[in-house]
Amino acid sequence: MPKKPNMTLKRQSLPCPDLARNQSWPFAMRTLAGFLWVLSTLPAMLAQQELDITRYQSGESVPISLSGFNSSSMAVLRFDLGIQGFEVVSREEAEFELMGSNENNQLTGRLKDAKGNRTLFYRAYPEGKPRRRIHALADDVVETILGHPGIARTMIAFRGKSEGFWEIYVSDFDGYDARRVTHDASHVAAPAWLPGKLAIYYTSYKVGSPNIISHDLRSGRRQRVTRNSGLNTSAALSPNGERIAMILSKAGSPDLYVANHDGSGEMRLTTTREEEACPTWSSDGKSICFTSSVQGGVRLFIIAARGGNIRRLQTGSVRGMVTEPDWSPDGKWIAFTSMTGGKGRICVVESTGGEATILTTGEDPCWAPNSRNLVFMREKNGRKTLSLLDVPTKQVKDIRQTISEQSQPSWAH
């Protein structure tokens, strides 16, 4: 995964073409020749004037300095950039410099190449809540330097314990502005976002046996997706939002099924006597990774979304129960939990299988839209809390803890 980029500033003065230098040519001809030469070389000139920066490929952080912001804005920027591969350093140590102002309730930010003293952008952020504007600035910094969209304005869903019951909450990616979605006074579990929509699916026990519910966050409208006897859980939406993978036990042991997003057109994919769980879709929607104990012990398996034979995904020397997989949006990685002696570890492995990498302690990882960050649950001071992980640098930051227990996170894509 991530390598130090080649960060070079390419600058070149504009040479005069030989034709334009030829004084024997009439003035008009010399002018026309020079103009045509400039037009022909303009794309290359503009490209050379841009920063030639590749994606970071190693665990090294991007050194950046911050100045001019008030204390609250500085704290938000440190969090947003720190969890996306940046390290805030002194101006002398920085490769990039972010200067700003919060005067008159107006946020401005200027990003510079600290070594070449070149401005990369200067922008004003007049609209939105103060934290939202800082998030927007952080996202612009990430996209300008790393070349992919930032995650500071994304959302997560999770379950939290309130008055003895698990309920569904949604919040900003850092845990702020948390809103309670359900008020069922009955346990809920496994929230999953409908891609590109302000809607989630989850398992509810309010109607008796566990069933999957779809919930439009704009209108508040809820619908039952399943009405089967037994277990109906672990909803996972396909990348285009048209299909749902889920675990149903109506035929006996819990098996993997797929259906349309409204629950119609159910198709059973596995027929084992053992228990299947935790489905997750590939980025192209053609495959599903899930857990099963079909070969002894809980392991990861992959099956075509249209059905067929299952194949085991090799995770190398990782021991214990391998569970809770999540496929990265770019299709390259699968994150999962390895449980040994009651202790969970967050791991990642290439989606084709191989030797997995252990990243940190915790459970239930879920990828961010950038395929670089993970949100996961870990025990801290005897409480379940949610944390963010920057996979290349292994930087971990806790999100804001708004309720006593938080678990089962899902990142909106």
TIVEXKOL-295684 format. One record per residue (C-alpha): residue in three letters; z, y, x negated. Coordinates in Angstrom, 3 decimals. Last residue first. Layout:
<pt titi="ALA" pz="Z" py="Y" px="X"/>
...
END
This chain:
<pt titi="HIS" pz="-0.050" py="5.800" px="20.530"/>
<pt titi="ALA" pz="3.556" py="6.076" px="21.724"/>
<pt titi="TRP" pz="6.108" py="4.348" px="19.501"/>
<pt titi="SER" pz="8.316" py="1.635" px="21.054"/>
<pt titi="PRO" pz="11.991" py="1.152" px="20.172"/>
<pt titi="GLN" pz="14.095" py="-1.876" px="21.188"/>
<pt titi="SER" pz="17.538" py="-0.361" px="20.499"/>
<pt titi="GLN" pz="19.935" py="2.538" px="21.075"/>
<pt titi="GLU" pz="23.711" py="2.331" px="21.665"/>
<pt titi="SER" pz="26.232" py="5.174" px="22.028"/>
<pt titi="ILE" pz="23.856" py="7.800" px="23.373"/>
<pt titi="THR" pz="22.056" py="10.798" px="21.874"/>
<pt titi="GLN" pz="21.800" py="9.493" px="18.311"/>
<pt titi="ARG" pz="19.246" py="11.736" px="16.582"/>
<pt titi="ILE" pz="16.894" py="9.689" px="14.441"/>
<pt titi="ASP" pz="18.153" py="8.037" px="11.290"/>
<pt titi="LYS" pz="16.084" py="8.495" px="8.122"/>
<pt titi="VAL" pz="14.792" py="5.799" px="5.766"/>
<pt titi="GLN" pz="12.528" py="6.373" px="2.731"/>
<pt titi="LYS" pz="10.849" py="3.129" px="1.656"/>
<pt titi="THR" pz="8.264" py="5.211" px="-0.264"/>
<pt titi="PRO" pz="5.184" py="3.341" px="0.978"/>
<pt titi="VAL" pz="6.753" py="2.176" px="4.303"/>
<pt titi="ASP" pz="8.221" py="5.468" px="5.486"/>
<pt titi="LEU" pz="10.991" py="4.170" px="7.728"/>
<pt titi="LEU" pz="12.500" py="5.737" px="10.834"/>
<pt titi="SER" pz="15.880" py="4.771" px="12.266"/>
<pt titi="LEU" pz="17.302" py="3.824" px="15.633"/>
<pt titi="THR" pz="20.984" py="3.076" px="16.134"/>
<pt titi="LYS" pz="22.980" py="0.084" px="17.283"/>
<pt titi="ARG" pz="26.642" py="0.786" px="16.651"/>
<pt titi="GLY" pz="29.282" py="-0.832" px="14.420"/>
<pt titi="ASN" pz="29.205" py="1.952" px="11.865"/>
<pt titi="LYS" pz="25.468" py="1.477" px="11.558"/>
<pt titi="GLU" pz="23.588" py="-1.533" px="12.884"/>
<pt titi="ARG" pz="19.847" py="-1.150" px="12.603"/>
<pt titi="MET" pz="16.966" py="-0.674" px="14.994"/>
<pt titi="PHE" pz="13.398" py="0.133" px="13.980"/>
<pt titi="VAL" pz="10.793" py="2.897" px="13.874"/>
<pt titi="LEU" pz="7.995" py="2.345" px="11.382"/>
<pt titi="ASN" pz="5.801" py="4.729" px="9.423"/>
<pt titi="ARG" pz="2.448" py="4.199" px="7.696"/>
<pt titi="SER" pz="0.076" py="2.917" px="10.386"/>
<pt titi="ASN" pz="-0.480" py="6.586" px="11.405"/>
<pt titi="PRO" pz="0.115" py="5.866" px="15.116"/>
<pt titi="ALA" pz="3.692" py="4.782" px="14.297"/>
<pt titi="TRP" pz="4.429" py="1.079" px="13.978"/>
<pt titi="CYS" pz="7.307" py="-0.734" px="15.681"/>
<pt titi="PRO" pz="10.054" py="-2.708" px="13.947"/>
<pt titi="ASP" pz="12.538" py="-4.854" px="15.916"/>
<pt titi="GLU" pz="15.385" py="-5.411" px="13.455"/>
<pt titi="GLY" pz="17.138" py="-3.944" px="10.429"/>
<pt titi="THR" pz="17.654" py="-4.253" px="6.688"/>
<pt titi="THR" pz="14.976" py="-2.794" px="4.431"/>
<pt titi="LEU" pz="11.442" py="-3.319" px="3.144"/>
<pt titi="ILE" pz="10.876" py="-7.042" px="2.547"/>
<pt titi="THR" pz="7.244" py="-7.630" px="1.579"/>
<pt titi="ALA" pz="5.375" py="-10.626" px="2.974"/>
<pt titi="GLU" pz="3.251" py="-12.899" px="0.811"/>
<pt titi="GLY" pz="0.064" py="-13.792" px="2.649"/>
<pt titi="GLY" pz="-1.383" py="-13.550" px="6.129"/>
<pt titi="THR" pz="-4.638" py="-12.054" px="7.443"/>
<pt titi="SER" pz="-2.686" py="-9.245" px="9.084"/>
<pt titi="GLU" pz="-1.224" py="-8.359" px="5.697"/>
<pt titi="VAL" pz="2.544" py="-8.756" px="5.728"/>
<pt titi="VAL" pz="5.403" py="-6.389" px="6.465"/>
<pt titi="CYS" pz="9.140" py="-7.043" px="6.577"/>
<pt titi="ILE" pz="12.231" py="-5.521" px="8.201"/>
<pt titi="ARG" pz="15.315" py="-7.621" px="7.541"/>
<pt titi="GLY" pz="17.758" py="-8.919" px="10.127"/>
<pt titi="LYS" pz="21.185" py="-10.450" px="9.521"/>
<pt titi="GLY" pz="22.537" py="-13.233" px="11.739"/>
<pt titi="GLY" pz="22.522" py="-15.688" px="8.884"/>
<pt titi="THR" pz="18.851" py="-15.068" px="8.216"/>
<pt titi="MET" pz="16.576" py="-13.188" px="10.628"/>
<pt titi="SER" pz="13.202" py="-11.958" px="9.387"/>
<pt titi="THR" pz="11.878" py="-9.165" px="11.595"/>
<pt titi="PHE" pz="8.202" py="-8.261" px="11.745"/>
<pt titi="ALA" pz="5.534" py="-5.784" px="10.653"/>
<pt titi="ILE" pz="1.911" py="-6.851" px="10.796"/>
<pt titi="TRP" pz="-0.563" py="-4.996" px="8.654"/>
<pt titi="LYS" pz="-4.251" py="-4.094" px="8.360"/>
<pt titi="GLY" pz="-5.310" py="-3.503" px="11.961"/>
<pt titi="ASP" pz="-5.351" py="0.298" px="11.715"/>
<pt titi="PRO" pz="-2.957" py="0.491" px="14.672"/>
<pt titi="SER" pz="-0.434" py="-1.771" px="12.896"/>
<pt titi="TRP" pz="0.414" py="-5.079" px="14.589"/>
<pt titi="ASP" pz="4.067" py="-5.510" px="15.632"/>
<pt titi="PRO" pz="5.933" py="-8.807" px="15.212"/>
<pt titi="GLU" pz="9.426" py="-9.415" px="16.671"/>
<pt titi="THR" pz="10.195" py="-12.780" px="14.983"/>
<pt titi="VAL" pz="10.458" py="-14.811" px="11.802"/>
<pt titi="MET" pz="13.612" py="-16.948" px="11.816"/>
<pt titi="GLY" pz="14.843" py="-17.607" px="8.299"/>
<pt titi="ARG" pz="13.001" py="-17.316" px="5.018"/>
<pt titi="VAL" pz="10.300" py="-15.061" px="3.605"/>
<pt titi="SER" pz="8.533" py="-17.006" px="0.839"/>
<pt titi="GLY" pz="5.029" py="-16.429" px="2.104"/>
<pt titi="THR" pz="4.391" py="-14.970" px="5.546"/>
<pt titi="GLN" pz="1.564" py="-17.260" px="6.645"/>
<pt titi="LEU" pz="0.251" py="-16.627" px="10.135"/>
<pt titi="ARG" pz="0.054" py="-19.917" px="12.019"/>
<pt titi="ARG" pz="-3.058" py="-20.623" px="13.993"/>
<pt titi="ILE" pz="-3.417" py="-21.032" px="17.760"/>
<pt titi="ASN" pz="-6.436" py="-22.689" px="19.318"/>
<pt titi="GLY" pz="-8.374" py="-21.002" px="22.091"/>
<pt titi="GLY" pz="-7.902" py="-18.179" px="24.584"/>
<pt titi="ARG" pz="-9.713" py="-14.932" px="25.437"/>
<pt titi="ALA" pz="-7.157" py="-12.893" px="23.485"/>
<pt titi="ALA" pz="-7.804" py="-15.104" px="20.449"/>
<pt titi="ILE" pz="-4.576" py="-16.611" px="19.118"/>
<pt titi="ILE" pz="-2.281" py="-15.730" px="16.232"/>
<pt titi="PHE" pz="1.046" py="-17.310" px="15.277"/>
<pt titi="LEU" pz="4.282" py="-16.070" px="13.730"/>
<pt titi="ARG" pz="7.226" py="-18.426" px="13.152"/>
<pt titi="VAL" pz="10.421" py="-19.557" px="14.860"/>
<pt titi="GLY" pz="11.588" py="-22.890" px="13.462"/>
<pt titi="GLY" pz="9.689" py="-26.100" px="14.046"/>
<pt titi="GLN" pz="5.929" py="-26.168" px="14.495"/>
<pt titi="VAL" pz="5.906" py="-25.019" px="18.137"/>
<pt titi="SER" pz="8.768" py="-22.579" px="17.580"/>
<pt titi="SER" pz="6.634" py="-19.666" px="18.681"/>
<pt titi="THR" pz="6.217" py="-15.977" px="17.942"/>
<pt titi="PHE" pz="3.239" py="-13.827" px="18.873"/>
<pt titi="CYS" pz="0.105" py="-12.254" px="17.406"/>
<pt titi="ILE" pz="-2.731" py="-11.495" px="19.815"/>
<pt titi="SER" pz="-6.426" py="-11.212" px="18.985"/>
<pt titi="LYS" pz="-9.557" py="-9.429" px="20.221"/>
<pt titi="GLY" pz="-8.077" py="-6.057" px="21.140"/>
<pt titi="ASP" pz="-9.686" py="-4.345" px="18.145"/>
<pt titi="SER" pz="-6.331" py="-3.067" px="16.847"/>
<pt titi="SER" pz="-4.744" py="-6.510" px="17.148"/>
<pt titi="TRP" pz="-2.357" py="-6.955" px="20.053"/>
<pt titi="THR" pz="1.370" py="-7.808" px="20.019"/>
<pt titi="PRO" pz="3.185" py="-10.643" px="21.814"/>
<pt titi="CYS" pz="6.976" py="-11.068" px="21.440"/>
<pt titi="ALA" pz="7.741" py="-14.589" px="22.722"/>
<pt titi="GLU" pz="6.688" py="-18.254" px="22.955"/>
<pt titi="GLU" pz="9.171" py="-21.034" px="23.689"/>
<pt titi="GLU" pz="8.368" py="-24.682" px="22.999"/>
<pt titi="ARG" pz="6.821" py="-27.096" px="25.488"/>
<pt titi="THR" pz="3.424" py="-25.685" px="24.599"/>
<pt titi="THR" pz="0.719" py="-24.548" px="27.003"/>
<pt titi="THR" pz="-0.428" py="-21.271" px="25.458"/>
<pt titi="LEU" pz="-3.072" py="-18.795" px="26.680"/>
<pt titi="ARG" pz="-2.464" py="-18.650" px="30.444"/>
<pt titi="MET" pz="-4.757" py="-16.265" px="32.296"/>
<pt titi="GLU" pz="-3.539" py="-13.875" px="34.981"/>
<pt titi="GLY" pz="-6.284" py="-11.983" px="36.826"/>
<pt titi="SER" pz="-4.104" py="-9.290" px="38.368"/>
<pt titi="GLY" pz="-1.025" py="-7.869" px="36.670"/>
<pt titi="ASP" pz="-1.964" py="-4.199" px="37.027"/>
<pt titi="HIS" pz="-2.980" py="-3.979" px="33.348"/>
<pt titi="ASN" pz="-5.338" py="-6.926" px="33.794"/>
<pt titi="ALA" pz="-3.863" py="-10.205" px="32.656"/>
<pt titi="VAL" pz="-2.833" py="-12.138" px="29.540"/>
<pt titi="TYR" pz="-0.341" py="-14.992" px="29.314"/>
<pt titi="LEU" pz="1.874" py="-16.444" px="26.582"/>
<pt titi="ASP" pz="4.264" py="-19.199" px="27.581"/>
<pt titi="PRO" pz="7.981" py="-19.442" px="28.401"/>
<pt titi="SER" pz="8.817" py="-23.081" px="29.292"/>
<pt titi="GLY" pz="8.125" py="-24.255" px="32.828"/>
<pt titi="ALA" pz="4.928" py="-23.096" px="34.531"/>
<pt titi="LYS" pz="6.494" py="-19.904" px="35.906"/>
<pt titi="SER" pz="7.927" py="-19.064" px="32.489"/>
<pt titi="LEU" pz="5.929" py="-15.914" px="31.792"/>
<pt titi="ILE" pz="5.594" py="-13.975" px="28.518"/>
<pt titi="MET" pz="3.250" py="-11.009" px="28.498"/>
<pt titi="ALA" pz="-0.069" py="-9.651" px="27.254"/>
<pt titi="ILE" pz="-1.550" py="-6.772" px="29.240"/>
<pt titi="ARG" pz="-5.133" py="-5.640" px="29.469"/>
<pt titi="GLU" pz="-6.904" py="-2.340" px="30.181"/>
<pt titi="GLY" pz="-4.886" py="-0.029" px="27.965"/>
<pt titi="ASN" pz="-7.670" py="0.314" px="25.380"/>
<pt titi="PRO" pz="-5.331" py="-0.822" px="22.580"/>
<pt titi="SER" pz="-4.076" py="-3.769" px="24.675"/>
<pt titi="LEU" pz="-0.692" py="-3.330" px="26.353"/>
<pt titi="ALA" pz="2.285" py="-5.513" px="25.454"/>
<pt titi="ALA" pz="4.780" py="-6.562" px="28.143"/>
<pt titi="SER" pz="7.607" py="-8.751" px="26.841"/>
<pt titi="THR" pz="8.880" py="-10.103" px="30.200"/>
<pt titi="ASN" pz="8.440" py="-12.183" px="33.346"/>
<pt titi="LEU" pz="10.956" py="-15.063" px="33.378"/>
<pt titi="GLY" pz="11.459" py="-17.260" px="36.431"/>
<pt titi="SER" pz="9.574" py="-16.866" px="39.675"/>
<pt titi="ASN" pz="6.495" py="-14.701" px="39.555"/>
<pt titi="ARG" pz="6.101" py="-11.224" px="41.015"/>
<pt titi="THR" pz="4.576" py="-9.341" px="38.093"/>
<pt titi="VAL" pz="3.271" py="-5.775" px="37.733"/>
<pt titi="ARG" pz="5.889" py="-4.169" px="39.962"/>
<pt titi="GLN" pz="5.117" py="-0.506" px="40.429"/>
<pt titi="ARG" pz="6.966" py="2.696" px="39.593"/>
<pt titi="ARG" pz="5.977" py="6.294" px="40.377"/>
<pt titi="GLY" pz="7.915" py="8.944" px="38.450"/>
<pt titi="SER" pz="4.969" py="11.322" px="38.784"/>
<pt titi="ARG" pz="4.590" py="12.320" px="35.155"/>
<pt titi="LEU" pz="6.378" py="9.377" px="33.551"/>
<pt titi="ASP" pz="4.263" py="6.771" px="35.346"/>
<pt titi="HIS" pz="6.313" py="3.562" px="35.245"/>
<pt titi="SER" pz="4.907" py="0.022" px="35.171"/>
<pt titi="ILE" pz="7.447" py="-2.730" px="35.843"/>
<pt titi="ILE" pz="7.591" py="-6.278" px="34.477"/>
<pt titi="ASN" pz="9.943" py="-8.664" px="36.268"/>
<pt titi="PRO" pz="13.275" py="-10.278" px="35.386"/>
<pt titi="SER" pz="14.725" py="-12.325" px="38.239"/>
<pt titi="GLY" pz="16.624" py="-10.284" px="40.796"/>
<pt titi="VAL" pz="14.935" py="-7.014" px="41.730"/>
<pt titi="LYS" pz="16.978" py="-4.844" px="39.348"/>
<pt titi="TYR" pz="16.422" py="-7.076" px="36.301"/>
<pt titi="SER" pz="13.718" py="-4.831" px="34.852"/>
<pt titi="THR" pz="11.269" py="-5.496" px="32.025"/>
<pt titi="TYR" pz="9.296" py="-2.540" px="30.710"/>
<pt titi="TYR" pz="5.938" py="-0.776" px="30.949"/>
<pt titi="ILE" pz="5.426" py="2.851" px="30.005"/>
<pt titi="ALA" pz="3.355" py="5.802" px="31.127"/>
<pt titi="LEU" pz="2.449" py="9.186" px="29.702"/>
<pt titi="LYS" pz="-0.986" py="7.867" px="28.770"/>
<pt titi="GLY" pz="-3.069" py="7.378" px="25.623"/>
<pt titi="PRO" pz="-1.967" py="3.786" px="25.171"/>
<pt titi="LEU" pz="0.378" py="2.496" px="27.919"/>
<pt titi="TRP" pz="3.659" py="2.482" px="26.050"/>
<pt titi="ALA" pz="5.990" py="-0.524" px="25.823"/>
<pt titi="PRO" pz="9.678" py="-0.761" px="26.795"/>
<pt titi="ALA" pz="11.336" py="-4.135" px="26.055"/>
<pt titi="ALA" pz="14.415" py="-4.249" px="28.275"/>
<pt titi="VAL" pz="16.148" py="-3.150" px="31.476"/>
<pt titi="HIS" pz="19.632" py="-3.973" px="32.723"/>
<pt titi="SER" pz="20.798" py="-2.709" px="36.071"/>
<pt titi="ALA" pz="22.456" py="0.591" px="37.010"/>
<pt titi="ASP" pz="18.898" py="1.542" px="37.995"/>
<pt titi="HIS" pz="18.769" py="5.106" px="36.720"/>
<pt titi="THR" pz="15.571" py="4.833" px="34.670"/>
<pt titi="VAL" pz="13.753" py="7.446" px="32.584"/>
<pt titi="ARG" pz="16.583" py="9.148" px="30.705"/>
<pt titi="ARG" pz="15.263" py="12.018" px="28.631"/>
<pt titi="ALA" pz="15.811" py="12.547" px="24.901"/>
<pt titi="ASP" pz="14.863" py="16.033" px="23.662"/>
<pt titi="TYR" pz="15.546" py="15.053" px="20.048"/>
<pt titi="GLY" pz="15.320" py="11.484" px="18.760"/>
<pt titi="ASP" pz="13.101" py="12.252" px="15.763"/>
<pt titi="PHE" pz="9.927" py="10.914" px="17.414"/>
<pt titi="ASP" pz="10.529" py="13.085" px="20.462"/>
<pt titi="SER" pz="12.329" py="11.259" px="23.223"/>
<pt titi="VAL" pz="11.998" py="8.608" px="25.934"/>
<pt titi="TYR" pz="14.838" py="6.652" px="27.521"/>
<pt titi="ILE" pz="15.062" py="3.334" px="29.406"/>
<pt titi="GLU" pz="18.405" py="2.046" px="30.701"/>
<pt titi="TRP" pz="20.798" py="-0.668" px="29.483"/>
<pt titi="PHE" pz="23.941" py="-0.818" px="31.577"/>
<pt titi="GLY" pz="27.633" py="-0.324" px="30.739"/>
<pt titi="GLU" pz="27.838" py="3.310" px="31.768"/>
<pt titi="SER" pz="24.718" py="4.108" px="29.730"/>
<pt titi="LYS" pz="23.321" py="1.842" px="27.024"/>
<pt titi="GLY" pz="20.024" py="2.929" px="25.581"/>
<pt titi="ARG" pz="16.562" py="1.395" px="25.669"/>
<pt titi="PHE" pz="13.756" py="2.913" px="23.702"/>
<pt titi="ALA" pz="10.653" py="5.047" px="24.087"/>
<pt titi="ILE" pz="9.125" py="7.079" px="21.266"/>
<pt titi="MET" pz="7.104" py="10.273" px="21.180"/>
<pt titi="THR" pz="4.654" py="11.960" px="18.811"/>
<pt titi="ARG" pz="4.720" py="15.597" px="17.726"/>
<pt titi="ALA" pz="5.973" py="14.924" px="14.188"/>
<pt titi="ILE" pz="3.479" py="12.111" px="13.600"/>
<pt titi="GLY" pz="0.984" py="13.784" px="11.274"/>
<pt titi="PRO" pz="-2.753" py="13.190" px="11.459"/>
<pt titi="HIS" pz="-4.473" py="11.712" px="8.373"/>
<pt titi="GLY" pz="-5.893" py="13.340" px="5.245"/>
<pt titi="LEU" pz="-2.791" py="13.280" px="3.079"/>
<pt titi="ILE" pz="-2.715" py="16.949" px="2.074"/>
<pt titi="THR" pz="-4.258" py="18.800" px="5.018"/>
<pt titi="GLU" pz="-3.163" py="16.234" px="7.616"/>
<pt titi="VAL" pz="0.444" py="16.212" px="6.426"/>
<pt titi="VAL" pz="0.672" py="20.008" px="6.216"/>
<pt titi="ASP" pz="-0.832" py="20.402" px="9.694"/>
<pt titi="ASP" pz="1.663" py="17.890" px="11.096"/>
<pt titi="ALA" pz="4.549" py="19.836" px="9.543"/>
<pt titi="LEU" pz="3.291" py="23.059" px="11.149"/>
<pt titi="ALA" pz="3.038" py="21.380" px="14.549"/>
<pt titi="HIS" pz="6.565" py="19.950" px="14.194"/>
<pt titi="ILE" pz="7.827" py="23.465" px="13.390"/>
<pt titi="ARG" pz="6.160" py="24.717" px="16.565"/>
<pt titi="ARG" pz="7.708" py="21.945" px="18.636"/>
<pt titi="ARG" pz="11.149" py="22.728" px="17.231"/>
<pt titi="PRO" pz="10.843" py="26.386" px="18.316"/>
<pt titi="LYS" pz="9.491" py="25.548" px="21.811"/>
<pt titi="GLY" pz="5.817" py="26.250" px="22.377"/>
<pt titi="GLU" pz="3.367" py="28.975" px="21.459"/>
<pt titi="PRO" pz="3.000" py="31.500" px="18.638"/>
<pt titi="TYR" pz="2.247" py="29.149" px="15.722"/>
<pt titi="ALA" pz="0.484" py="31.245" px="13.081"/>
<pt titi="ARG" pz="-1.623" py="29.763" px="10.308"/>
<pt titi="TYR" pz="-2.455" py="30.226" px="6.620"/>
<pt titi="PHE" pz="-4.259" py="27.309" px="5.022"/>
<pt titi="LEU" pz="-5.078" py="25.790" px="1.660"/>
<pt titi="THR" pz="-4.181" py="28.908" px="-0.321"/>
<pt titi="ARG" pz="-4.885" py="28.506" px="-4.032"/>
<pt titi="ASN" pz="-2.223" py="29.033" px="-6.696"/>
<pt titi="GLY" pz="-3.878" py="26.372" px="-8.880"/>
<pt titi="LYS" pz="-0.629" py="24.620" px="-9.686"/>
<pt titi="ALA" pz="1.213" py="25.262" px="-6.435"/>
<pt titi="ASP" pz="-1.729" py="24.444" px="-4.182"/>
<pt titi="LYS" pz="-0.728" py="26.585" px="-1.259"/>
<pt titi="LEU" pz="0.285" py="26.125" px="2.360"/>
<pt titi="ARG" pz="1.047" py="29.295" px="4.336"/>
<pt titi="GLY" pz="3.067" py="29.032" px="7.533"/>
<pt titi="THR" pz="3.786" py="31.407" px="10.371"/>
<pt titi="LEU" pz="6.297" py="31.084" px="13.189"/>
<pt titi="GLN" pz="6.815" py="33.963" px="15.583"/>
<pt titi="ASN" pz="10.140" py="34.493" px="17.340"/>
<pt titi="ASN" pz="10.213" py="38.050" px="15.992"/>
<pt titi="GLU" pz="10.383" py="36.793" px="12.387"/>
<pt titi="ASN" pz="10.354" py="33.069" px="11.667"/>
<pt titi="SER" pz="8.464" py="33.172" px="8.362"/>
<pt titi="GLY" pz="6.750" py="30.714" px="6.095"/>
<pt titi="MET" pz="5.931" py="29.432" px="2.643"/>
<pt titi="LEU" pz="4.822" py="25.866" px="1.886"/>
<pt titi="GLU" pz="4.132" py="25.175" px="-1.804"/>
<pt titi="PHE" pz="2.289" py="22.162" px="-3.154"/>
<pt titi="GLU" pz="2.442" py="20.263" px="-6.441"/>
<pt titi="ALA" pz="6.088" py="21.225" px="-6.766"/>
<pt titi="GLU" pz="8.353" py="20.987" px="-9.813"/>
<pt titi="GLU" pz="8.548" py="24.713" px="-10.572"/>
<pt titi="ARG" pz="8.840" py="25.575" px="-6.890"/>
<pt titi="SER" pz="11.896" py="23.361" px="-6.586"/>
<pt titi="VAL" pz="11.630" py="20.060" px="-4.751"/>
<pt titi="VAL" pz="11.214" py="18.756" px="-1.195"/>
<pt titi="GLU" pz="9.861" py="15.218" px="-1.364"/>
<pt titi="PHE" pz="6.991" py="14.187" px="0.875"/>
<pt titi="GLY" pz="5.954" py="10.740" px="2.129"/>
<pt titi="GLN" pz="6.053" py="11.076" px="5.903"/>
<pt titi="ILE" pz="9.802" py="10.732" px="6.449"/>
<pt titi="GLY" pz="10.548" py="13.672" px="4.149"/>
<pt titi="LEU" pz="7.923" py="15.880" px="5.797"/>
<pt titi="ASP" pz="9.417" py="15.779" px="9.289"/>
<pt titi="PHE" pz="13.051" py="15.718" px="8.133"/>
<pt titi="ARG" pz="12.738" py="18.529" px="5.588"/>
<pt titi="LEU" pz="10.666" py="20.534" px="8.054"/>
<pt titi="VAL" pz="13.324" py="20.204" px="10.759"/>
<pt titi="ALA" pz="16.102" py="21.281" px="8.388"/>
<pt titi="MET" pz="14.081" py="24.261" px="7.133"/>
<pt titi="SER" pz="13.455" py="25.396" px="10.697"/>
<pt titi="SER" pz="17.198" py="25.383" px="11.374"/>
<pt titi="SER" pz="18.004" py="27.218" px="8.121"/>
<pt titi="ASN" pz="15.454" py="30.007" px="8.505"/>
<pt titi="PHE" pz="12.100" py="29.641" px="6.775"/>
<pt titi="GLY" pz="10.938" py="31.716" px="3.789"/>
<pt titi="SER" pz="10.578" py="28.909" px="1.265"/>
<pt titi="LEU" pz="9.676" py="25.227" px="0.991"/>
<pt titi="SER" pz="8.567" py="23.357" px="-2.126"/>
<pt titi="ILE" pz="6.448" py="20.201" px="-2.137"/>
<pt titi="PRO" pz="6.378" py="17.065" px="-4.304"/>
<pt titi="VAL" pz="4.321" py="14.279" px="-2.648"/>
<pt titi="SER" pz="6.314" py="11.055" px="-2.926"/>
<pt titi="GLU" pz="5.385" py="8.120" px="-5.152"/>
<pt titi="GLY" pz="5.340" py="4.695" px="-3.491"/>
<pt titi="SER" pz="1.708" py="4.104" px="-4.228"/>
<pt titi="GLN" pz="-1.666" py="4.610" px="-2.529"/>
<pt titi="TYR" pz="-1.516" py="8.275" px="-1.589"/>
<pt titi="ARG" pz="-4.747" py="9.134" px="0.182"/>
<pt titi="THR" pz="-7.322" py="10.937" px="-1.952"/>
<pt titi="ILE" pz="-7.349" py="14.629" px="-2.826"/>
<pt titi="ASP" pz="-10.406" py="16.510" px="-4.111"/>
<pt titi="LEU" pz="-9.294" py="19.952" px="-3.007"/>
<pt titi="GLU" pz="-12.254" py="21.878" px="-1.695"/>
<pt titi="GLN" pz="-14.345" py="24.227" px="-3.836"/>
<pt titi="GLN" pz="-16.570" py="21.374" px="-4.975"/>
<pt titi="ALA" pz="-17.430" py="20.530" px="-1.367"/>
<pt titi="LEU" pz="-18.367" py="24.128" px="-0.696"/>
<pt titi="MET" pz="-20.645" py="24.221" px="-3.737"/>
<pt titi="ALA" pz="-22.273" py="20.918" px="-2.809"/>
<pt titi="PRO" pz="-23.027" py="22.159" px="0.702"/>
<pt titi="LEU" pz="-24.346" py="25.519" px="-0.622"/>
<pt titi="THR" pz="-26.778" py="24.060" px="-3.179"/>
<pt titi="SER" pz="-29.956" py="24.184" px="-1.099"/>
<pt titi="LEU" pz="-29.072" py="27.494" px="0.525"/>
<pt titi="VAL" pz="-28.321" py="29.105" px="-2.850"/>
<pt titi="TRP" pz="-31.641" py="27.886" px="-4.237"/>
<pt titi="LEU" pz="-33.523" py="29.310" px="-1.258"/>
<pt titi="PHE" pz="-31.909" py="32.718" px="-1.787"/>
<pt titi="GLY" pz="-32.676" py="32.707" px="-5.519"/>
<pt titi="ALA" pz="-36.318" py="31.857" px="-4.913"/>
<pt titi="LEU" pz="-36.621" py="34.532" px="-2.207"/>
<pt titi="THR" pz="-35.134" py="37.205" px="-4.465"/>
<pt titi="ARG" pz="-37.426" py="36.248" px="-7.377"/>
<pt titi="MET" pz="-40.421" py="36.308" px="-5.072"/>
<pt titi="ALA" pz="-39.468" py="39.735" px="-3.701"/>
<pt titi="PHE" pz="-38.910" py="41.132" px="-7.202"/>
<pt titi="PRO" pz="-42.323" py="39.971" px="-8.472"/>
<pt titi="TRP" pz="-42.124" py="37.177" px="-11.023"/>
<pt titi="SER" pz="-42.447" py="38.131" px="-14.687"/>
<pt titi="GLN" pz="-38.669" py="38.607" px="-14.831"/>
<pt titi="ASN" pz="-38.027" py="34.848" px="-14.656"/>
<pt titi="ARG" pz="-34.260" py="34.708" px="-13.968"/>
<pt titi="ALA" pz="-34.747" py="33.743" px="-10.324"/>
<pt titi="LEU" pz="-36.867" py="30.784" px="-11.321"/>
<pt titi="ASP" pz="-34.262" py="29.622" px="-13.833"/>
<pt titi="PRO" pz="-31.611" py="29.495" px="-11.151"/>
<pt titi="CYS" pz="-28.528" py="31.660" px="-11.595"/>
<pt titi="PRO" pz="-25.276" py="29.752" px="-11.968"/>
<pt titi="LEU" pz="-22.499" py="30.109" px="-9.331"/>
<pt titi="SER" pz="-19.127" py="29.538" px="-10.951"/>
<pt titi="GLN" pz="-17.494" py="26.161" px="-10.464"/>
<pt titi="ARG" pz="-14.065" py="25.187" px="-9.250"/>
<pt titi="LYS" pz="-12.830" py="21.679" px="-8.718"/>
<pt titi="LEU" pz="-9.111" py="21.438" px="-8.168"/>
<pt titi="THR" pz="-7.780" py="18.036" px="-9.047"/>
<pt titi="MET" pz="-5.305" py="15.808" px="-7.250"/>
<pt titi="ASN" pz="-6.203" py="12.184" px="-7.922"/>
<pt titi="PRO" pz="-3.759" py="10.457" px="-5.710"/>
<pt titi="LYS" pz="-0.722" py="8.470" px="-6.679"/>
<pt titi="LYS" pz="-1.063" py="5.132" px="-5.112"/>
<pt titi="PRO" pz="0.313" py="3.540" px="-1.139"/>
<pt titi="MET" pz="0.000" py="0.000" px="0.000"/>
END
